[in-house]
Amino acid sequence: MNKTFAKPSHFDQLYPGRFLKSGELLGKKVTVKISDIAIDELEGEKGKKIQGIIFLEGKDKQIVLNKTNGLCLRGMFGAKLTEWIGKRITIFQDTTKLAGELVDCIRIWGSPDIAEDRNVTINLPRKKPFTMTMHRVDLNGNGSAKQESPQAPPPVAPEAGGGEGVE
């Protein structure tokens, strides 16, 4: 018997793997719960690199934790990783400049588990610091974030890297 798959609508869906890719979000903000955090050695275009990994409750996919997203999580939940477990985060598809080219990436919009919006300064090596707002997220009945149309998404992170652990 042949296994049936959902019809792909984005290039990232053609090559499923262990890690969530930005295109799989299909332009939606999605709220997920962190079930664990680990580090792993991952092979990338520039060779092997040790990266943080976020495991998601009830999901087969994991998220590679690039530095920008890690700083956003620290800004919301503190530096103790054990305090991130069980927290909900809202992620979205964004773009960033990488080697002068715009590429898709996963970014953190905010969390239902923070009391109010918070500004987080992102200070990466050899980059100009910038600020991202972590939003207090209100969830609707199906567990996905309401689309906040009046507010613009956080600014594109200049040369910050993207969802596949390139930072």
TABELUR-V752136 format. One record per residue. N is the residue number from 1. SS is DSSP state (alpha for helix, beta for strand, coil for the rest). D_CENTER is the distance of its C-alpha to the mean C-alpha in Angstrom with 1 decimal. Layout:
# TABELUR-V752136
<<N;SS;D_CENTER> <N;SS;D_CENTER>>
This chain:
# TABELUR-V752136
<<1;coil;36.0> <2;coil;33.1> <3;coil;29.6> <4;coil;28.2> <5;coil;24.7> <6;coil;23.1> <7;coil;23.8> <8;coil;20.9> <9;coil;20.2> <10;coil;17.6> <11;alpha;18.2> <12;alpha;15.0> <13;alpha;16.7> <14;alpha;19.8> <15;coil;18.6> <16;coil;16.9> <17;coil;16.0> <18;coil;14.6> <19;beta;10.9> <20;coil;8.8> <21;coil;9.1> <22;alpha;8.0> <23;alpha;11.7> <24;alpha;11.8> <25;alpha;10.3> <26;coil;13.5> <27;coil;12.8> <28;coil;12.2> <29;coil;10.2> <30;beta;9.9> <31;beta;10.4> <32;beta;10.2> <33;beta;12.1> <34;beta;11.5> <35;beta;14.7> <36;beta;14.8> <37;beta;13.6> <38;beta;15.3> <39;beta;15.8> <40;beta;17.0> <41;beta;18.6> <42;beta;17.1> <43;beta;19.1> <44;beta;17.8> <45;coil;19.8> <46;coil;21.1> <47;beta;22.0> <48;beta;20.7> <49;beta;18.2> <50;beta;17.3> <51;beta;13.6> <52;beta;11.9> <53;beta;10.8> <54;beta;9.4> <55;beta;11.7> <56;beta;11.5> <57;coil;14.8> <58;coil;16.7> <59;coil;14.4> <60;coil;15.5> <61;coil;12.1> <62;beta;10.0> <63;beta;6.7> <64;beta;7.9> <65;beta;7.2> <66;coil;8.2> <67;alpha;10.4> <68;alpha;9.0> <69;alpha;6.1> <70;alpha;9.0> <71;alpha;11.3> <72;alpha;9.6> <73;alpha;9.8> <74;alpha;13.3> <75;alpha;14.2> <76;alpha;13.7> <77;alpha;15.0> <78;coil;17.0> <79;coil;17.5> <80;coil;18.7> <81;alpha;16.2> <82;alpha;18.5> <83;alpha;17.9> <84;coil;14.2> <85;coil;15.5> <86;coil;16.0> <87;coil;13.8> <88;beta;11.9> <89;beta;8.6> <90;beta;8.0> <91;beta;5.1> <92;beta;6.7> <93;beta;7.9> <94;beta;9.1> <95;beta;11.4> <96;beta;12.4> <97;beta;15.7> <98;beta;16.2> <99;coil;19.9> <100;coil;21.0> <101;beta;19.3> <102;beta;16.5> <103;beta;13.9> <104;beta;11.0> <105;beta;7.4> <106;beta;3.9> <107;beta;3.9> <108;beta;4.8> <109;beta;8.2> <110;beta;10.1> <111;beta;11.8> <112;coil;15.2> <113;coil;16.1> <114;coil;16.8> <115;coil;20.2> <116;coil;19.6> <117;coil;17.4> <118;beta;16.8> <119;beta;16.6> <120;beta;14.9> <121;beta;16.5> <122;beta;14.6> <123;coil;17.3> <124;coil;16.8> <125;coil;19.9> <126;coil;21.9> <127;coil;19.8> <128;coil;20.8> <129;coil;19.1> <130;beta;17.3> <131;beta;16.1> <132;beta;13.1> <133;beta;13.9> <134;beta;12.1> <135;beta;13.8> <136;beta;15.9> <137;coil;14.9> <138;coil;18.0> <139;beta;17.7> <140;coil;20.2> <141;coil;22.2> <142;coil;20.0> <143;coil;17.0> <144;coil;14.7> <145;beta;14.1> <146;coil;17.0> <147;coil;16.5> <148;coil;17.7> <149;coil;19.6> <150;coil;21.6> <151;coil;18.7> <152;coil;17.0> <153;coil;13.3> <154;coil;12.6> <155;coil;14.3> <156;coil;13.3> <157;coil;12.8> <158;coil;16.0> <159;coil;15.9> <160;coil;12.7> <161;coil;11.4> <162;coil;8.6> <163;coil;6.5> <164;coil;9.7> <165;coil;10.3> <166;coil;12.6> <167;coil;12.5>>
